Amino acid sequence: MIDETNKQDPVGDQQTTETPEDLGDVETITEEEAPPESESETLQQKLDATQDQLMRVAAEFENYKKRMERERSKLLKYAGENILRDLLSTLDNLDRAVEQGNAEVEDTAKKLQSMLEGIELTRKGLVSTLERYGVEPLTAIGLMFNPDEHDALTMEASDETPANHVLREFAKGYRFKDRVLRHAQVVVSSGPGKAA
């Protein structure tokens, strides 16, 4: 029986010694596999970071396209603004000519009448052209002074028009779509008995 015990002890020792060797082999295999896993994880992280950057660049480009489209549509909407502003001085000249034609009726009546009719027709044609393009006159007389639409040239006392209301217009103001193209040049009432 002693021999059997001795035989079992070396076998137990061998098993004990073999087990750590096996575990050592397993650890070695795990260590050998660990670097490829960490390398693939690193590559995956780099890939994710690159995809994230790519998505950000794509989003920025999309925002840029939208901003450019908004600016382009804004430019198209107001493309004729400068031309129309230049045409307004012609309209003012026609208005002055009509006033002059109405003032002198007695002397060369027929000549003046035909000139006046021509000027009026020209004015109507110009007004209809401006209206087609979205230009409309601003109303000012009798309204409260609005610095967004009116330029006050002077103030005058008036018993009929309340203070800070437009008394007269020197030049009409005009709006182009939703913008003021030109402010109306006006005389503002300072109220009854007050002089400017």
Steps between C-alpha positions, in 0.01 A plus 500: 500500500784730554610438147159588371501824692844585364384420152203723538704789638731523198200478272333777701823698476515445128147613460569806709810582298320436173212726589714811547678422174165475327388826660825658395433391145149644517630832633759510225237440234279769658791746504575423136135560404471818711709726275295423187179575695635832628630581151161425347335706773737786419420469132128490578531814713687676219235387253222629729682833544546533124133419437403759762717764332357408162144535630585841652653621174193375311269684744705821470489474121123450509463810722725694261282398204184609681657834598615563142152413368342748747743774396444422132121520534538826695718647223249393235210646698663846515693488170322801341515727805768738367334541160166576658656756736642683196157502330344681796672829412334481157164455669567807718582707191178393332301597812658849497425541128136405558472761778649767273266406216196532726611844625512667157162447334410835341781573248565220255226276625486239227878459484529471869207262518653261247838522678331429829314203358826358364673542830210341684502202267875465547457516873222239498714267291794543733284447806350181357849373415618569853191328643569191288841476662365544852555874556216682674473852647498553877214698645620778726267803515288500815679199649718498811865568420683169458882525478508161326303645206535880525782756501392817679631809321339754731219552751213748464217606725157378395160532661354224284773234519594356841858523626748246358278428200602557139371833371639500142725299273792642303576165340305175515645195668491158335512140614650213298344170613567507877774767505479878500660601173497870578374690804234765446636853551237667715406803706388397847239687704618646829143543616285815534688828546849350533768606255797284406 
